[in-house]
Amino acid sequence: MKPAESGTGGREPGGLPITVELVAAQPGASTVLRLPLPQGACVIDALQAGAVQLGIEDPADCAGRVGIFGSLCKLDRVLRDGDRVELYRSLALDAKSARRLRAGRAAEKRRGPGG
């Protein structure tokens, strides 16, 4: 039987709790929370459990920027004991723009002052 068909929203009753890490990268620092969750908990359950500490207003808004061990995943993915749920932040500057800025600065240095 698939979890969605069990009638418990993907959560199997009973069983030992699992422990997952919820990690959020902030500019200059990272926050790591160790969360005990029930068997069958999903990514969104971890986000809800850590929402206050991480300043997440609506965990559903994290769709598309959350992953497990570096691989993007959906909010309804069932977690396993030891999983590391990672909340990704938006890039301040995309790679192409950053490369252009670096090239521009390098060209200015080569020209020198007053150049």
VMD Tcl script that builds the backbone (N, CA, C; Angstrom):
set m [mol new atoms 345]
animate dup $m
set s [atomselect $m all]
$s set {name element resname resid chain x y z} {
  {N N MET 1 A 0.840 -1.177 0.000}
  {CA C MET 1 A 0.000 0.000 0.000}
  {C C MET 1 A 0.887 1.242 0.000}
  {N N LYS 2 A 0.613 2.203 -0.866}
  {CA C LYS 2 A 1.359 3.445 -0.924}
  {C C LYS 2 A 0.986 4.302 0.279}
  {N N PRO 3 A 1.922 5.139 0.791}
  {CA C PRO 3 A 1.610 5.979 1.949}
  {C C PRO 3 A 0.392 6.858 1.742}
  {N N ALA 4 A 0.205 7.396 0.532}
  {CA C ALA 4 A -0.929 8.282 0.295}
  {C C ALA 4 A -2.249 7.529 0.390}
  {N N GLU 5 A -2.214 6.204 0.222}
  {CA C GLU 5 A -3.430 5.413 0.287}
  {C C GLU 5 A -3.741 4.946 1.697}
  {N N SER 6 A -2.844 5.154 2.641}
  {CA C SER 6 A -3.030 4.625 3.980}
  {C C SER 6 A -4.064 5.399 4.782}
  {N N GLY 7 A -4.416 6.604 4.313}
  {CA C GLY 7 A -5.404 7.391 5.032}
  {C C GLY 7 A -4.784 8.206 6.163}
  {N N THR 8 A -3.481 8.162 6.339}
  {CA C THR 8 A -2.819 8.923 7.403}
  {C C THR 8 A -1.978 10.047 6.841}
  {N N GLY 9 A -2.195 10.395 5.576}
  {CA C GLY 9 A -1.440 11.484 4.967}
  {C C GLY 9 A 0.021 11.143 4.785}
  {N N GLY 10 A 0.317 9.827 4.616}
  {CA C GLY 10 A 1.692 9.419 4.409}
  {C C GLY 10 A 2.409 9.060 5.697}
  {N N ARG 11 A 1.751 9.237 6.827}
  {CA C ARG 11 A 2.384 8.953 8.105}
  {C C ARG 11 A 1.882 7.627 8.645}
  {N N GLU 12 A 2.793 6.728 8.901}
  {CA C GLU 12 A 2.427 5.446 9.491}
  {C C GLU 12 A 2.407 5.612 11.005}
  {N N PRO 13 A 1.342 5.195 11.662}
  {CA C PRO 13 A 1.278 5.337 13.116}
  {C C PRO 13 A 2.288 4.432 13.788}
  {N N GLY 14 A 2.754 4.859 14.960}
  {CA C GLY 14 A 3.665 4.043 15.743}
  {C C GLY 14 A 5.065 4.073 15.192}
  {N N GLY 15 A 5.897 3.140 15.666}
  {CA C GLY 15 A 7.274 3.081 15.211}
  {C C GLY 15 A 8.140 4.052 15.983}
  {N N LEU 16 A 9.424 3.851 15.863}
  {CA C LEU 16 A 10.365 4.722 16.545}
  {C C LEU 16 A 10.472 6.050 15.823}
  {N N PRO 17 A 10.656 7.141 16.563}
  {CA C PRO 17 A 10.829 8.437 15.894}
  {C C PRO 17 A 12.151 8.461 15.128}
  {N N ILE 18 A 12.218 9.329 14.147}
  {CA C ILE 18 A 13.439 9.524 13.379}
  {C C ILE 18 A 14.034 10.871 13.760}
  {N N THR 19 A 15.305 11.049 13.468}
  {CA C THR 19 A 15.968 12.327 13.697}
  {C C THR 19 A 16.528 12.804 12.373}
  {N N VAL 20 A 16.195 14.032 12.019}
  {CA C VAL 20 A 16.717 14.626 10.792}
  {C C VAL 20 A 17.372 15.959 11.135}
  {N N GLU 21 A 18.242 16.421 10.255}
  {CA C GLU 21 A 18.825 17.752 10.380}
  {C C GLU 21 A 18.131 18.669 9.394}
  {N N LEU 22 A 17.815 19.862 9.836}
  {CA C LEU 22 A 17.268 20.896 8.967}
  {C C LEU 22 A 18.304 22.004 8.914}
  {N N VAL 23 A 18.798 22.303 7.721}
  {CA C VAL 23 A 19.894 23.255 7.551}
  {C C VAL 23 A 19.428 24.400 6.661}
  {N N ALA 24 A 19.692 25.617 7.103}
  {CA C ALA 24 A 19.369 26.797 6.301}
  {C C ALA 24 A 20.613 27.670 6.208}
  {N N ALA 25 A 20.996 28.020 5.001}
  {CA C ALA 25 A 22.154 28.884 4.784}
  {C C ALA 25 A 21.702 30.338 4.779}
  {N N GLN 26 A 22.359 31.127 5.586}
  {CA C GLN 26 A 22.121 32.562 5.635}
  {C C GLN 26 A 23.431 33.241 5.258}
  {N N PRO 27 A 23.380 34.461 4.760}
  {CA C PRO 27 A 24.641 35.142 4.459}
  {C C PRO 27 A 25.528 35.226 5.711}
  {N N GLY 28 A 26.703 34.630 5.633}
  {CA C GLY 28 A 27.640 34.689 6.743}
  {C C GLY 28 A 27.481 33.614 7.796}
  {N N ALA 29 A 26.421 32.820 7.743}
  {CA C ALA 29 A 26.219 31.788 8.762}
  {C C ALA 29 A 25.233 30.743 8.269}
  {N N SER 30 A 25.247 29.615 8.942}
  {CA C SER 30 A 24.273 28.565 8.664}
  {C C SER 30 A 23.610 28.168 9.968}
  {N N THR 31 A 22.363 27.755 9.887}
  {CA C THR 31 A 21.640 27.271 11.051}
  {C C THR 31 A 21.367 25.795 10.845}
  {N N VAL 32 A 21.706 24.994 11.846}
  {CA C VAL 32 A 21.477 23.559 11.788}
  {C C VAL 32 A 20.603 23.170 12.976}
  {N N LEU 33 A 19.463 22.566 12.678}
  {CA C LEU 33 A 18.555 22.090 13.721}
  {C C LEU 33 A 18.446 20.579 13.645}
  {N N ARG 34 A 18.544 19.905 14.774}
  {CA C ARG 34 A 18.302 18.460 14.837}
  {C C ARG 34 A 16.877 18.290 15.335}
  {N N LEU 35 A 16.067 17.634 14.521}
  {CA C LEU 35 A 14.641 17.521 14.817}
  {C C LEU 35 A 14.196 16.073 14.961}
  {N N PRO 36 A 13.543 15.737 16.067}
  {CA C PRO 36 A 12.916 14.418 16.164}
  {C C PRO 36 A 11.541 14.494 15.489}
  {N N LEU 37 A 11.267 13.565 14.608}
  {CA C LEU 37 A 9.996 13.532 13.888}
  {C C LEU 37 A 9.433 12.114 13.918}
  {N N PRO 38 A 8.118 11.983 13.743}
  {CA C PRO 38 A 7.536 10.639 13.716}
  {C C PRO 38 A 7.875 9.907 12.419}
  {N N GLN 39 A 7.861 8.582 12.469}
  {CA C GLN 39 A 8.040 7.772 11.257}
  {C C GLN 39 A 7.053 8.254 10.205}
  {N N GLY 40 A 7.470 8.324 8.962}
  {CA C GLY 40 A 6.596 8.728 7.871}
  {C C GLY 40 A 6.492 10.230 7.671}
  {N N ALA 41 A 7.243 11.005 8.466}
  {CA C ALA 41 A 7.211 12.464 8.321}
  {C C ALA 41 A 7.787 12.849 6.963}
  {N N CYS 42 A 7.280 13.951 6.424}
  {CA C CYS 42 A 7.714 14.456 5.115}
  {C C CYS 42 A 8.576 15.705 5.294}
  {N N VAL 43 A 9.148 16.161 4.201}
  {CA C VAL 43 A 9.983 17.357 4.211}
  {C C VAL 43 A 9.215 18.539 4.788}
  {N N ILE 44 A 7.962 18.695 4.408}
  {CA C ILE 44 A 7.192 19.843 4.909}
  {C C ILE 44 A 7.000 19.760 6.417}
  {N N ASP 45 A 6.955 18.554 6.980}
  {CA C ASP 45 A 6.851 18.409 8.432}
  {C C ASP 45 A 8.107 18.939 9.115}
  {N N ALA 46 A 9.271 18.666 8.532}
  {CA C ALA 46 A 10.526 19.179 9.078}
  {C C ALA 46 A 10.558 20.701 8.996}
  {N N LEU 47 A 10.093 21.248 7.872}
  {CA C LEU 47 A 10.062 22.703 7.721}
  {C C LEU 47 A 9.126 23.339 8.740}
  {N N GLN 48 A 7.991 22.708 8.981}
  {CA C GLN 48 A 7.046 23.231 9.971}
  {C C GLN 48 A 7.633 23.158 11.378}
  {N N ALA 49 A 8.366 22.071 11.669}
  {CA C ALA 49 A 8.963 21.912 12.993}
  {C C ALA 49 A 10.048 22.961 13.259}
  {N N GLY 50 A 10.747 23.402 12.224}
  {CA C GLY 50 A 11.814 24.380 12.396}
  {C C GLY 50 A 11.453 25.780 11.941}
  {N N ALA 51 A 10.201 25.999 11.612}
  {CA C ALA 51 A 9.780 27.278 11.027}
  {C C ALA 51 A 10.078 28.475 11.921}
  {N N VAL 52 A 9.793 28.361 13.201}
  {CA C VAL 52 A 9.998 29.506 14.094}
  {C C VAL 52 A 11.477 29.851 14.206}
  {N N GLN 53 A 12.328 28.831 14.419}
  {CA C GLN 53 A 13.763 29.088 14.575}
  {C C GLN 53 A 14.390 29.645 13.295}
  {N N LEU 54 A 13.870 29.245 12.137}
  {CA C LEU 54 A 14.449 29.687 10.869}
  {C C LEU 54 A 13.740 30.902 10.270}
  {N N GLY 55 A 12.670 31.338 10.892}
  {CA C GLY 55 A 11.935 32.493 10.383}
  {C C GLY 55 A 11.146 32.199 9.120}
  {N N ILE 56 A 10.670 30.968 8.987}
  {CA C ILE 56 A 9.873 30.585 7.824}
  {C C ILE 56 A 8.407 30.886 8.127}
  {N N GLU 57 A 7.809 31.792 7.355}
  {CA C GLU 57 A 6.411 32.134 7.586}
  {C C GLU 57 A 5.483 31.043 7.085}
  {N N ASP 58 A 5.712 30.569 5.860}
  {CA C ASP 58 A 4.869 29.529 5.277}
  {C C ASP 58 A 5.757 28.472 4.635}
  {N N PRO 59 A 5.883 27.299 5.272}
  {CA C PRO 59 A 6.746 26.252 4.723}
  {C C PRO 59 A 6.402 25.856 3.290}
  {N N ALA 60 A 5.160 26.020 2.879}
  {CA C ALA 60 A 4.768 25.679 1.505}
  {C C ALA 60 A 5.478 26.578 0.491}
  {N N ASP 61 A 5.899 27.767 0.915}
  {CA C ASP 61 A 6.620 28.682 0.017}
  {C C ASP 61 A 8.037 28.193 -0.287}
  {N N CYS 62 A 8.502 27.172 0.420}
  {CA C CYS 62 A 9.857 26.650 0.223}
  {C C CYS 62 A 9.936 25.661 -0.931}
  {N N ALA 63 A 8.809 25.352 -1.544}
  {CA C ALA 63 A 8.798 24.401 -2.665}
  {C C ALA 63 A 9.754 24.895 -3.750}
  {N N GLY 64 A 10.558 23.984 -4.275}
  {CA C GLY 64 A 11.498 24.331 -5.333}
  {C C GLY 64 A 12.841 24.814 -4.834}
  {N N ARG 65 A 12.990 24.993 -3.521}
  {CA C ARG 65 A 14.285 25.410 -2.992}
  {C C ARG 65 A 14.654 24.643 -1.727}
  {N N VAL 66 A 14.269 23.364 -1.730}
  {CA C VAL 66 A 14.602 22.494 -0.613}
  {C C VAL 66 A 15.115 21.171 -1.173}
  {N N GLY 67 A 16.074 20.581 -0.476}
  {CA C GLY 67 A 16.629 19.325 -0.942}
  {C C GLY 67 A 17.107 18.463 0.207}
  {N N ILE 68 A 17.515 17.260 -0.129}
  {CA C ILE 68 A 18.081 16.335 0.840}
  {C C ILE 68 A 19.463 15.940 0.337}
  {N N PHE 69 A 20.457 16.201 1.152}
  {CA C PHE 69 A 21.851 15.916 0.799}
  {C C PHE 69 A 22.210 16.461 -0.585}
  {N N GLY 70 A 21.803 17.702 -0.893}
  {CA C GLY 70 A 22.214 18.355 -2.115}
  {C C GLY 70 A 21.374 18.074 -3.349}
  {N N SER 71 A 20.321 17.283 -3.217}
  {CA C SER 71 A 19.444 16.991 -4.354}
  {C C SER 71 A 18.065 17.580 -4.098}
  {N N LEU 72 A 17.594 18.399 -5.032}
  {CA C LEU 72 A 16.267 18.984 -4.878}
  {C C LEU 72 A 15.222 17.899 -4.676}
  {N N CYS 73 A 14.221 18.209 -3.873}
  {CA C CYS 73 A 13.138 17.250 -3.652}
  {C C CYS 73 A 11.831 18.004 -3.436}
  {N N LYS 74 A 10.747 17.265 -3.465}
  {CA C LYS 74 A 9.428 17.849 -3.243}
  {C C LYS 74 A 9.113 17.852 -1.753}
  {N N LEU 75 A 8.168 18.692 -1.366}
  {CA C LEU 75 A 7.807 18.826 0.036}
  {C C LEU 75 A 7.139 17.583 0.601}
  {N N ASP 76 A 6.580 16.733 -0.264}
  {CA C ASP 76 A 5.892 15.538 0.230}
  {C C ASP 76 A 6.802 14.309 0.289}
  {N N ARG 77 A 8.103 14.492 0.070}
  {CA C ARG 77 A 9.029 13.360 0.139}
  {C C ARG 77 A 9.131 12.871 1.577}
  {N N VAL 78 A 8.979 11.572 1.757}
  {CA C VAL 78 A 9.052 10.970 3.086}
  {C C VAL 78 A 10.517 10.922 3.529}
  {N N LEU 79 A 10.743 11.321 4.764}
  {CA C LEU 79 A 12.096 11.388 5.312}
  {C C LEU 79 A 12.501 10.061 5.955}
  {N N ARG 80 A 13.816 9.843 5.975}
  {CA C ARG 80 A 14.391 8.683 6.648}
  {C C ARG 80 A 15.283 9.170 7.783}
  {N N ASP 81 A 15.492 8.327 8.738}
  {CA C ASP 81 A 16.346 8.668 9.866}
  {C C ASP 81 A 17.723 9.081 9.347}
  {N N GLY 82 A 18.212 10.233 9.820}
  {CA C GLY 82 A 19.532 10.716 9.425}
  {C C GLY 82 A 19.544 11.621 8.208}
  {N N ASP 83 A 18.396 11.836 7.565}
  {CA C ASP 83 A 18.362 12.725 6.403}
  {C C ASP 83 A 18.761 14.149 6.801}
  {N N ARG 84 A 19.378 14.848 5.855}
  {CA C ARG 84 A 19.758 16.250 6.044}
  {C C ARG 84 A 18.920 17.073 5.061}
  {N N VAL 85 A 17.922 17.758 5.590}
  {CA C VAL 85 A 17.035 18.597 4.781}
  {C C VAL 85 A 17.684 19.965 4.670}
  {N N GLU 86 A 17.912 20.410 3.444}
  {CA C GLU 86 A 18.607 21.664 3.204}
  {C C GLU 86 A 17.673 22.677 2.550}
  {N N LEU 87 A 17.607 23.841 3.144}
  {CA C LEU 87 A 16.792 24.928 2.611}
  {C C LEU 87 A 17.737 25.873 1.878}
  {N N TYR 88 A 17.553 25.979 0.566}
  {CA C TYR 88 A 18.451 26.777 -0.266}
  {C C TYR 88 A 17.933 28.201 -0.389}
  {N N ARG 89 A 18.845 29.151 -0.340}
  {CA C ARG 89 A 18.451 30.552 -0.529}
  {C C ARG 89 A 18.709 30.939 -1.975}
  {N N SER 90 A 18.085 31.977 -2.405}
  {CA C SER 90 A 18.276 32.470 -3.766}
  {C C SER 90 A 19.674 33.048 -3.910}
  {N N LEU 91 A 20.224 32.944 -5.098}
  {CA C LEU 91 A 21.529 33.532 -5.361}
  {C C LEU 91 A 21.417 35.046 -5.402}
  {N N ALA 92 A 22.378 35.707 -4.804}
  {CA C ALA 92 A 22.398 37.164 -4.848}
  {C C ALA 92 A 22.729 37.649 -6.258}
  {N N LEU 93 A 23.520 36.838 -6.981}
  {CA C LEU 93 A 23.956 37.190 -8.324}
  {C C LEU 93 A 24.175 35.895 -9.086}
  {N N ASP 94 A 23.627 35.803 -10.287}
  {CA C ASP 94 A 23.819 34.569 -11.049}
  {C C ASP 94 A 25.265 34.482 -11.538}
  {N N ALA 95 A 25.687 33.301 -11.896}
  {CA C ALA 95 A 27.090 33.046 -12.253}
  {C C ALA 95 A 27.565 33.896 -13.424}
  {N N LYS 96 A 26.719 34.079 -14.419}
  {CA C LYS 96 A 27.120 34.854 -15.606}
  {C C LYS 96 A 27.379 36.321 -15.240}
  {N N SER 97 A 26.506 36.895 -14.442}
  {CA C SER 97 A 26.687 38.293 -14.027}
  {C C SER 97 A 27.921 38.453 -13.155}
  {N N ALA 98 A 28.154 37.498 -12.260}
  {CA C ALA 98 A 29.328 37.558 -11.391}
  {C C ALA 98 A 30.610 37.509 -12.216}
  {N N ARG 99 A 30.621 36.661 -13.240}
  {CA C ARG 99 A 31.788 36.541 -14.112}
  {C C ARG 99 A 32.044 37.869 -14.839}
  {N N ARG 100 A 30.993 38.517 -15.308}
  {CA C ARG 100 A 31.148 39.818 -15.985}
  {C C ARG 100 A 31.738 40.869 -15.052}
  {N N LEU 101 A 31.248 40.892 -13.806}
  {CA C LEU 101 A 31.779 41.860 -12.846}
  {C C LEU 101 A 33.259 41.621 -12.575}
  {N N ARG 102 A 33.635 40.356 -12.385}
  {CA C ARG 102 A 35.045 40.042 -12.135}
  {C C ARG 102 A 35.906 40.442 -13.331}
  {N N ALA 103 A 35.434 40.171 -14.533}
  {CA C ALA 103 A 36.195 40.524 -15.743}
  {C C ALA 103 A 36.342 42.038 -15.853}
  {N N GLY 104 A 35.298 42.772 -15.515}
  {CA C GLY 104 A 35.362 44.231 -15.563}
  {C C GLY 104 A 36.361 44.786 -14.571}
  {N N ARG 105 A 36.371 44.228 -13.356}
  {CA C ARG 105 A 37.334 44.681 -12.343}
  {C C ARG 105 A 38.761 44.348 -12.757}
  {N N ALA 106 A 38.954 43.170 -13.325}
  {CA C ALA 106 A 40.303 42.774 -13.769}
  {C C ALA 106 A 40.792 43.707 -14.874}
  {N N ALA 107 A 39.909 44.087 -15.793}
  {CA C ALA 107 A 40.293 44.997 -16.877}
  {C C ALA 107 A 40.671 46.371 -16.325}
  {N N GLU 108 A 39.940 46.838 -15.310}
  {CA C GLU 108 A 40.263 48.128 -14.697}
  {C C GLU 108 A 41.631 48.103 -14.035}
  {N N LYS 109 A 41.939 46.988 -13.371}
  {CA C LYS 109 A 43.253 46.867 -12.722}
  {C C LYS 109 A 44.383 46.910 -13.743}
  {N N ARG 110 A 44.171 46.242 -14.873}
  {CA C ARG 110 A 45.212 46.216 -15.912}
  {C C ARG 110 A 45.435 47.616 -16.489}
  {N N ARG 111 A 44.375 48.389 -16.625}
  {CA C ARG 111 A 44.500 49.749 -17.187}
  {C C ARG 111 A 45.187 50.682 -16.183}
  {N N GLY 112 A 45.016 50.430 -14.927}
  {CA C GLY 112 A 45.634 51.259 -13.906}
  {C C GLY 112 A 44.834 52.519 -13.638}
  {N N PRO 113 A 45.282 53.339 -12.666}
  {CA C PRO 113 A 44.554 54.563 -12.338}
  {C C PRO 113 A 44.644 55.586 -13.464}
  {N N GLY 114 A 43.540 56.239 -13.697}
  {CA C GLY 114 A 43.484 57.304 -14.718}
  {C C GLY 114 A 43.449 56.771 -16.129}
  {N N GLY 115 A 43.314 55.438 -16.280}
  {CA C GLY 115 A 43.433 54.811 -17.471}
  {C C GLY 115 A 42.765 54.711 -18.658}
}
mol reanalyze $m
mol bondsrecalc $m
mol representation Tube
mol addrep $m
